[in-house]
Structures are given as C-alpha cells and as structure tokens.
Amino acid sequence: MKSLVLLSGGIDSTVALAQTGASLALSVNYGQTYRRELAAAAAVARHYDIEHHELDIAAALDIPSALTGHGVIPECHAQAPDATFVPGRNLMLIALATAWANAWGYSAVVIGANADDNAGYPDCRPQFIQQVSEATRTGYRVAIWSPLVRMTKRQVVERGRELGVPFDLTWSCYRSGVDPCGRCGACESRDEAMA
C-alpha cells in the first residue's frame, strides 16, 4: 500500500513510519509553541531517506490551546481534553494529508495515535479514525491508517525498539528549548514508556 505519514517528529509517528514503510512524510506547523518537533521530523525523514514536506497552517489554527500559546502547558496529562488539546487539529491535518495523498496517488495516510491518547484527545480514538477513514475512502479513495491506535505508549516504544527506531532523533516535549523540560505531560509519558 503506497502511503504517506503525518510525521510530528515524536515517538508515535516515527514508529508508525518505521512500521508501515511510508514513502512520503508531511509535517505541519500549526502554530505550536514547541516547533523543535518540526526539526525532529525533518531529521527522522532524513534517517529513513524519504521525501519530507512541511506545511504551514498556523493562521488557520490560531485557536485557544496551550500548544498554540493560549494558556499554560500543564505538568501532566489530564484524563479529559486538557489544555494541550487543539480542537480540530487532527481533522485538519488528516484533511490536508488526504488531499496530498489523492493528488499524488497515495492510497493511505498513516497517523501515529496510540491508546494512551484516547482519554485526553477525542480525535485520536479508534472510532473517530474509523469514521474519518470511511469518509476519506468514500470521497478520495484514501484510507486513514493508524497502526498503533490500540497500543499503549510503552508498547509503541517496544515495537520501535524491535524496528530499530532512532528515538534519539525524536522530540516529545511540549516546550521549546535545546533539552526537554522533563516536567510536561509529553515528557512524563515518554519517560514512563522508555523506562
């Protein structure tokens, strides 16, 4: 299946890329405060020697979220949509990737959602992905493929280790900087999964 991957530069999308063998990577600047992940995505794409494009939709997603600079990054993840939830982000990213896939002859868009995202991010849940995929298959003959959606972050890391994923190239922190903060929910999830 010829596929492209939505590559954030984090653990999940990198493992999804390694598992599926996607041949094109799209990364998106949606105004996130932690743009360090975009550099990580470019490094991951270079490692896998695949074409990489960075799209800019920052103006379109200038909506309230701690990840877009409207609020404080929490120290841990909440069990319901929290300050780091960006309403509509995944739907927009999937729509953009579907347009690219349809235009360039790809039959699938790979996304890196995992089971631990379900509580805080409703657009990472299996039923959301399944219904969006039904719509994109109907309208564009492009499936949305989320191979990690039923795996915990720890299982994703284990799978990545089996595949030889270069975790040192990835970035998970919600804050910008040279080094991860070690305190935000993304750092917490990464540290627990990597332990």
Secondary structure, DSSP 8 states (H G I E B T S, - for coil): --EEEE--SSHHHHHHHHHHT-SEEEEEESS-S-THHHHHHHHHHHHTT-EEEEEE-TTTT--S-GGGTSS---SS--SSS-TT--TTHHHHHHHHHHHHHHHHT--EEE----GGGTTT-GGGSHHHHHHHHHHHHHHHS-EEE-TTTTS-HHHHHHHHHHHT--GGG----SS-SSS--S-SHHHHHHHHHH-
